[in-house]
Amino acid sequence: MPKFLYTIIFLSLLSWGIVFYIVGVVNPSSYLPIFMFIFCLFIALSFTLSLLFFSILKKKKPDFLKDNVLYKKSFKYAAYISFGISGVALLRAFKIINLLNLGLFMLLYIGIFYQLKGKR
C-alpha cells in the first residue's frame, strides 16, 4: 500500500468525524452550519469514494507503476460524484429544489463532466 494512502484514510476518517459532529451537536439555526455540513460532506465523500475508485483502478491495472497518477484520476471522479450529491443536498437544504433549478444544476453537472473527460 502506498504511503500517501494513510494520509488519505486519516483525512477521510477526520472529515466523517466532523460530519457526524455537525449532525449530532451543532444546531442548524443559521446558514453557516448548513454550509459547513454540506462542505464537510463533500470532502468526506470525495476522500472515501477516491479510495474506493483507487482500489478498483489498481485491480484493473495491477502493472501500472505510478500509484499517484491512478489516485489523481480516482479523486477527480470521486470529487465529481460528491459534487453532484452535495449540490442536490444544497438545493434541498435551502428549499430551492424545483424542476428549473434541478435542470440548470444538471446542465452544469453535465458541462463539468465534459470538461473532466477532456485530454487531461
Buried (B, 14 or more C-beta within 10 A) or exposed (E): EBEEBEEBBEBBEBBBEBBEEBEEEEEEEEEEBBEBBBBBBBBBBBBBBBBEBBEEBBEEEEEEEEBEEBBEBBBBBBBBBBBBBBBBBBBEBEEEBEEEEBEEBEEEBEEBEEEEEEEE
